[in-house]
Amino acid sequence: MNISDTVARNLTKIYVVVLILIKTYDVYYGRRYSGCFMVFLSTTLVGSILIVTLMWDVSRKATYIFMNNNNHRQEICKGGICWHGVAVKSPASQLRFRLPNRMPIANDNDNADANAL
């Protein structure tokens, strides 16, 4: 989502440019727009620019996924972990996580001494 990220990063600059373009149109054609109308129009234009770029990026990503779906990469999912493109015999697919054994709980006599303080 490169394009929409760039637009989101430069949203203030785009907003100012849109305001300048509206004001230029205002002066050139001799019209006088109120401040509320300027804010409404510029916010609508900038929001529509952001939505259009987001839709463009999503459609590009969807097209990429559908076009590259023909090679049928093998995905292995075990226990909620999916290995995308990792060979079955790969050492990475044999990785296992183990939790340490439980620590013994202290005797009640030890707790009684701690509570006495």
HELIX and SHEET records of a PDB file:
HELIX    1   1 ASN A    2  ARG A    9  1                                   8    
HELIX    2   2 LEU A   11  TYR A   28  1                                  18    
HELIX    3   3 GLY A   35  MET A   67  1                                  33    
HELIX    4   4 ASN A   68  ASN A   71  5                                   4    
HELIX    5   5 PRO A   91  GLN A   94  5                                   4    
HELIX    6   6 ASP A  108  ALA A  116  1                                   9    
SHEET    1   A 2 GLU A  75  LYS A  78  0                                        
SHEET    2   A 2 ILE A  81  HIS A  84 -1                                        
END                                                                             
